[in-house]
Amino acid sequence: MIDRHWDGIAAYGNPENKVALGFVEGVNNKIRVIQRRSYGLRDEESLRLKVLTCMLDPIGSQAKLTHSGRRRPTS
């Protein structure tokens, strides 16, 4: 198994291929929130599309939610 994946293992050690752990944790958290909010969906394809759509939205353009759940514009 290691022989089959050796190129990927070696690439992981390359400094320019590193991904910040904070970014990875943020993405995982975002996916968990989407999973919680989409409880009861009938198929995994809908969940996959929701996650992909979420990742298309630039970080700075997301509107903040108020306590009542209504969106307010970001400044």
N, CA and C atoms as a LAMMPS dump frame, in Angstrom:
ITEM: TIMESTEP
0
ITEM: NUMBER OF ATOMS
225
ITEM: BOX BOUNDS ff ff ff
-5.0000000000000000e+02 5.0000000000000000e+02
-5.0000000000000000e+02 5.0000000000000000e+02
-5.0000000000000000e+02 5.0000000000000000e+02
ITEM: ATOMS id mol type element x y z
1 1 1 N 0.82 -1.185 0
2 1 2 C 0 0 0
3 1 3 C 0.872 1.26 0
4 2 1 N 1.942 1.227 0.769
5 2 2 C 2.83 2.389 0.811
6 2 3 C 3.469 2.621 -0.555
7 3 1 N 3.834 1.545 -1.23
8 3 2 C 4.418 1.692 -2.568
9 3 3 C 3.449 2.375 -3.526
10 4 1 N 2.178 2.034 -3.445
11 4 2 C 1.187 2.636 -4.351
12 4 3 C 1.002 4.12 -4.07
13 5 1 N 1.127 4.53 -2.824
14 5 2 C 0.859 5.926 -2.44
15 5 3 C 2.135 6.723 -2.151
16 6 1 N 3.28 6.206 -2.517
17 6 2 C 4.532 6.855 -2.154
18 6 3 C 4.641 8.268 -2.714
19 7 1 N 4.189 8.492 -3.944
20 7 2 C 4.28 9.84 -4.532
21 7 3 C 3.5 10.858 -3.7
22 8 1 N 2.313 10.492 -3.25
23 8 2 C 1.516 11.393 -2.409
24 8 3 C 2.142 11.62 -1.053
25 9 1 N 2.73 10.575 -0.482
26 9 2 C 3.397 10.698 0.824
27 9 3 C 4.599 11.624 0.71
28 10 1 N 5.378 11.461 -0.355
29 10 2 C 6.551 12.314 -0.556
30 10 3 C 6.14 13.756 -0.834
31 11 1 N 5.041 13.958 -1.567
32 11 2 C 4.567 15.308 -1.877
33 11 3 C 4.103 16.03 -0.612
34 12 1 N 3.574 15.275 0.367
35 12 2 C 3.112 15.885 1.603
36 12 3 C 4.267 16.542 2.36
37 13 1 N 5.446 15.976 2.264
38 13 2 C 6.606 16.531 2.952
39 13 3 C 7.177 17.762 2.288
40 14 1 N 6.729 18.084 1.093
41 14 2 C 7.213 19.25 0.358
42 14 3 C 6.593 20.513 0.971
43 15 1 N 7.409 21.49 1.403
44 15 2 C 6.889 22.669 2.111
45 15 3 C 5.863 23.478 1.324
46 16 1 N 5.962 23.537 0.008
47 16 2 C 5.003 24.358 -0.73
48 16 3 C 3.641 23.679 -0.883
49 17 1 N 3.513 22.42 -0.505
50 17 2 C 2.237 21.718 -0.582
51 17 3 C 1.49 21.702 0.744
52 18 1 N 1.993 22.373 1.757
53 18 2 C 1.359 22.362 3.079
54 18 3 C 0.1 23.229 3.07
55 19 1 N -0.896 22.795 3.822
56 19 2 C -2.128 23.553 4.008
57 19 3 C -2.217 23.905 5.488
58 20 1 N -2.561 25.139 5.775
59 20 2 C -2.655 25.574 7.171
60 20 3 C -3.738 24.789 7.895
61 21 1 N -3.424 24.305 9.093
62 21 2 C -4.38 23.512 9.852
63 21 3 C -5.605 24.324 10.253
64 22 1 N -5.434 25.621 10.456
65 22 2 C -6.577 26.476 10.777
66 22 3 C -7.591 26.501 9.644
67 23 1 N -7.106 26.541 8.419
68 23 2 C -7.989 26.518 7.252
69 23 3 C -8.751 25.198 7.185
70 24 1 N -8.046 24.097 7.409
71 24 2 C -8.672 22.771 7.366
72 24 3 C -9.727 22.654 8.456
73 25 1 N -9.424 23.116 9.667
74 25 2 C -10.391 23.071 10.759
75 25 3 C -11.618 23.925 10.439
76 26 1 N -11.391 25.088 9.818
77 26 2 C -12.506 25.952 9.439
78 26 3 C -13.422 25.286 8.428
79 27 1 N -12.835 24.619 7.437
80 27 2 C -13.629 23.914 6.42
81 27 3 C -14.407 22.775 7.073
82 28 1 N -13.748 22.001 7.949
83 28 2 C -14.437 20.902 8.627
84 28 3 C -15.597 21.417 9.473
85 29 1 N -15.39 22.524 10.172
86 29 2 C -16.449 23.097 10.993
87 29 3 C -17.617 23.547 10.128
88 30 1 N -17.314 24.17 8.999
89 30 2 C -18.359 24.635 8.097
90 30 3 C -19.191 23.461 7.583
91 31 1 N -18.532 22.354 7.256
92 31 2 C -19.24 21.165 6.771
93 31 3 C -20.111 20.58 7.871
94 32 1 N -19.604 20.556 9.104
95 32 2 C -20.397 20.034 10.218
96 32 3 C -21.657 20.872 10.443
97 33 1 N -21.527 22.199 10.331
98 33 2 C -22.684 23.079 10.5
99 33 3 C -23.711 22.81 9.403
100 34 1 N -23.254 22.638 8.179
101 34 2 C -24.165 22.345 7.069
102 34 3 C -24.858 21.008 7.307
103 35 1 N -24.124 20.017 7.793
104 35 2 C -24.726 18.713 8.07
105 35 3 C -25.809 18.825 9.142
106 36 1 N -25.546 19.604 10.19
107 36 2 C -26.532 19.776 11.252
108 36 3 C -27.789 20.462 10.735
109 37 1 N -27.585 21.508 9.931
110 37 2 C -28.721 22.284 9.437
111 37 3 C -29.526 21.528 8.388
112 38 1 N -28.902 20.567 7.726
113 38 2 C -29.605 19.844 6.668
114 38 3 C -30.082 18.475 7.137
115 39 1 N -30.259 18.313 8.441
116 39 2 C -30.758 17.056 8.981
117 39 3 C -32.131 16.76 8.396
118 40 1 N -32.313 15.571 7.875
119 40 2 C -33.59 15.187 7.295
120 40 3 C -33.61 15.225 5.779
121 41 1 N -32.531 15.66 5.163
122 41 2 C -32.492 15.615 3.699
123 41 3 C -32.551 14.165 3.245
124 42 1 N -33.126 13.941 2.099
125 42 2 C -33.346 12.575 1.656
126 42 3 C -32.138 11.938 0.986
127 43 1 N -31.257 12.726 0.419
128 43 2 C -30.139 12.108 -0.287
129 43 3 C -28.834 12.843 -0.029
130 44 1 N -27.729 12.146 -0.243
131 44 2 C -26.405 12.712 -0.004
132 44 3 C -26.015 13.715 -1.083
133 45 1 N -26.621 13.617 -2.264
134 45 2 C -26.297 14.549 -3.34
135 45 3 C -26.674 15.979 -2.952
136 46 1 N -27.802 16.161 -2.273
137 46 2 C -28.203 17.496 -1.82
138 46 3 C -27.187 18.061 -0.837
139 47 1 N -26.722 17.226 0.081
140 47 2 C -25.714 17.661 1.049
141 47 3 C -24.417 18.027 0.329
142 48 1 N -24.015 17.212 -0.634
143 48 2 C -22.791 17.493 -1.39
144 48 3 C -22.904 18.829 -2.118
145 49 1 N -24.043 19.098 -2.727
146 49 2 C -24.238 20.369 -3.44
147 49 3 C -24.231 21.554 -2.476
148 50 1 N -24.796 21.377 -1.282
149 50 2 C -24.772 22.456 -0.289
150 50 3 C -23.339 22.776 0.142
151 51 1 N -22.531 21.737 0.347
152 51 2 C -21.14 21.949 0.759
153 51 3 C -20.37 22.639 -0.363
154 52 1 N -20.547 22.187 -1.6
155 52 2 C -19.835 22.803 -2.724
156 52 3 C -20.256 24.253 -2.91
157 53 1 N -21.536 24.536 -2.774
158 53 2 C -22.021 25.909 -2.902
159 53 3 C -21.43 26.796 -1.815
160 54 1 N -21.322 26.272 -0.611
161 54 2 C -20.743 27.02 0.498
162 54 3 C -19.287 27.376 0.213
163 55 1 N -18.559 26.466 -0.404
164 55 2 C -17.147 26.698 -0.684
165 55 3 C -16.933 27.678 -1.834
166 56 1 N -17.959 27.918 -2.647
167 56 2 C -17.833 28.866 -3.749
168 56 3 C -17.944 30.311 -3.281
169 57 1 N -18.604 30.543 -2.139
170 57 2 C -18.821 31.884 -1.623
171 57 3 C -17.522 32.421 -1.04
172 58 1 N -17.022 33.572 -1.537
173 58 2 C -15.799 34.136 -0.962
174 58 3 C -15.992 34.462 0.52
175 59 1 N -14.949 34.313 1.295
176 59 2 C -15.034 34.476 2.748
177 59 3 C -15.502 35.875 3.133
178 60 1 N -15.01 36.888 2.48
179 60 2 C -15.345 38.257 2.865
180 60 3 C -16.736 38.696 2.496
181 61 1 N -17.432 37.988 1.608
182 61 2 C -18.729 38.47 1.151
183 61 3 C -19.895 37.824 1.88
184 62 1 N -19.638 37.005 2.88
185 62 2 C -20.729 36.348 3.59
186 62 3 C -21.406 37.344 4.521
187 63 1 N -22.719 37.326 4.508
188 63 2 C -23.464 38.202 5.415
189 63 3 C -23.494 37.577 6.798
190 64 1 N -23.446 38.408 7.813
191 64 2 C -23.491 37.933 9.194
192 64 3 C -24.949 37.689 9.584
193 65 1 N -25.164 36.699 10.44
194 65 2 C -26.508 36.428 10.945
195 65 3 C -26.693 37.115 12.287
196 66 1 N -27.868 37.695 12.479
197 66 2 C -28.192 38.278 13.778
198 66 3 C -28.746 37.17 14.667
199 67 1 N -29.041 37.478 15.915
200 67 2 C -29.566 36.475 16.837
201 67 3 C -30.926 35.956 16.394
202 68 1 N -31.678 36.778 15.667
203 68 2 C -33.004 36.338 15.231
204 68 3 C -32.923 35.474 13.976
205 69 1 N -31.721 35.326 13.391
206 69 2 C -31.571 34.501 12.201
207 69 3 C -31.676 35.288 10.908
208 70 1 N -31.986 36.594 11.015
209 70 2 C -32.066 37.416 9.805
210 70 3 C -30.677 37.882 9.406
211 71 1 N -30.487 38.057 8.129
212 71 2 C -29.186 38.508 7.623
213 71 3 C -29.079 40.02 7.728
214 72 1 N -27.9 40.468 8.062
215 72 2 C -27.619 41.894 8.028
216 72 3 C -26.414 42.089 7.123
217 73 1 N -26.351 43.186 6.412
218 73 2 C -25.233 43.402 5.473
219 73 3 C -23.907 43.574 6.217
220 74 1 N -22.839 43.086 5.603
221 74 2 C -21.51 43.286 6.184
222 74 3 C -20.966 44.604 5.705
223 75 1 N -20.176 45.25 6.524
224 75 2 C -19.619 46.543 6.118
225 75 3 C -18.175 46.42 5.757
